[in-house]
Amino acid sequence: MANSPGALPWIEYWYHAYREPIGIKITATNLPLLRQNLYTARTESMDSDLQELRLVRSPLNPDTEMWIIHAQAIPASAAVPKQRKRLDEDLNDI
C-alpha cells in the first residue's frame, strides 16, 4: 500500500482532507483495507466535523485511488465524466 501504517496516522488523512478546499486523493494497493482503517480512525476520533467528509473510490482510478472529499464538493451529476475529471484534477495528492 502506498500509504501504509506509519506513513501518517490514519486520522491525519481525515484532518488533511478537512483542511483542503475539496479534499485529497490517496493511492493504495489494498483499497478495502484502506477504507476499513480510515473509517475506524474516523469513528474512534468521535470528531463530528469529520462527518461532512465522504470516502469515495475514484471513478477514474477505482483500483488504486480513494478520495476523501467534502460532501458539498460532490457534483450533483457525479456520473458525468468531465466533472469527475475536473474534480480529480482539483484534489491534492497525498
Helices and strands as residue ranges (DSSP letters): H 10-19, E 23-27, H 31-45, G 48-52, E 53-57, E 65-70, G 71-73, H 81-90, E 92-93
